[in-house]
Amino acid sequence: MAKKMHDTPMLDALETGPWPSFVTGLKRLAKDKDYVVDLLGTLETSYQTKKGYWKGGTVGVFGYGGGVIPRFTELKNDKGEPLFPDAAELHTLRVQPPPGMHYTTDVLRKMCDIWEKHGTGLIAFHGQSGDIMFQGATTAKVQEAFDELNELGFDLGGAGPAVRTSMSCVGAARCEQSCYDEGRAHRTVINTFVDDIHRPALPYKFKFKFSGCPNDCMNSIQRADMAVIGTWRDNMRTDEELARKWFDKHGMNELVNDVVARCPTKAIQLKEVKDLRQGEKISSVKVSDTHALEIDNGDCVRCMHCINVMTGALARGTDTGVTVLVGGKRTLKIGDLMGTVVVPFMPMKSDEDFDNLVDLAQRVIDFFAENALEHERTGEMIERIGLVNFLEGIGVDIDPNMVSNPRTNPYVRTDGWDEEVAKINAKKKAAA
């Protein structure tokens, strides 16, 4: 039986609303855990004073330089003793999830039992980097908890200036839009860089994310230093039977307003059947006896909107692979950055294709390690040194698909013009 609960009027108020409250969950855990009783007392104090009372430190497990987020209380009396001694330490273990975040119910139950035994019982699935966050353990219990989690087959994730835990979407396991084997790509890359996860040695964090299609359910373009996003390079597929069923249900207004008008590059047109064009890059599908959609695949930017609205009637192509972007991040030094395309298309089918992805990742991380400033993300480094220098550093040729916006300066320097033209011609000749 746990000790007597502290008075928590402000936390109690959070249970009075119409939605389930985390406070109720904490109180349930506190019935037999002194640890959580004092955690509630600490939290109530923070609500009253509007201050946080946790500071960092150094806590780890044998052989690892990261993966544990240390937290020690600063809430102490005049003698320097913790006001809530049973919650004086609140360390978090970051644990890597399986690719696609697939778990058996048996594994989930065992995880919960381990954390009930060694920690608070609080688990968050998943953090922004994909980690399972086992929240709240004392220093003495961190190693014991890790040992049991490791026996289940799970490893600590990344923390600090290191390669971080990666995420991949559910992909082909449950989604018809998947363009490559996200789970295999995720596992192949992470297994290669596992030492860079466990032993922080980079200027700052480096994140991989793997999304199976341009819907980018992993938010990789906004958050990953290296985003691997499924795509295709042939024509979009169509299914007339499903297109007619969709049109019979939704009608002309919705077809025009929610499909044709929302195509960002105007690649889709509504035409009378007699006016449809023929061409290598043209796809078309009848929605009625008189009208059809015509898709100019050369203008399609794979935004996925039309496919999401008319799923099945419109579908991705079959010549699939990935687009690789580098430099995405959330706010820090120079604000949010979206990833920049460095490889417009890379096949992802054979063993050699996966090896090529790992090789590219290795070159990017090596260049980042050697050229970034302390506490500088990959995107910030590219902004500072220039995209051209970055591409040269990782051995990638410049491609028009990398242009994010038109140049604003009309003047062009012609120093070394002949040499640059010779390089381009040599590359064209080699490619032919």
Buried (B, 14 or more C-beta within 10 A) or exposed (E): EBEEEBEBEBBEEBBEEEEEBEBEEBBEBBEEBBBBBBBBBBBBBBBEEEEEBBEEEEBBBEEBBBBBBBBBBEBBEEEEEBBBEBBBBBBBBBBBBBBBBEBEEEBEEBBEEBBBEBBBBBBEEBBEBBBBBBBBBBBEBBBBBBEBBEEEEBBBBBBBBBBBBBBBBBBBEEBEBBBBBBBBBBBBBBEBBBEBBBBBEBBBBBBBBBBBBBBBBBBBBBBBBBBBBBBBBEBBBBBEEBBBBBBEEBEEEEBEEBBBEEBEEEBBBBBEBEEBEEEEBBBBBBBEEEBBBBBBBEEBEBBBBBBEBBBBBBBBBEEBBBBBBBBBBEEBBEEEBBBBBBBBBBBBEEEEBBEBBBEBBBBBBEBBBEBBEEEBBBBBBBBBBEBEEBBEBBEBEEEEEBEEEEEEEEEEEEEEEEEEEEEEEEEEEEEE
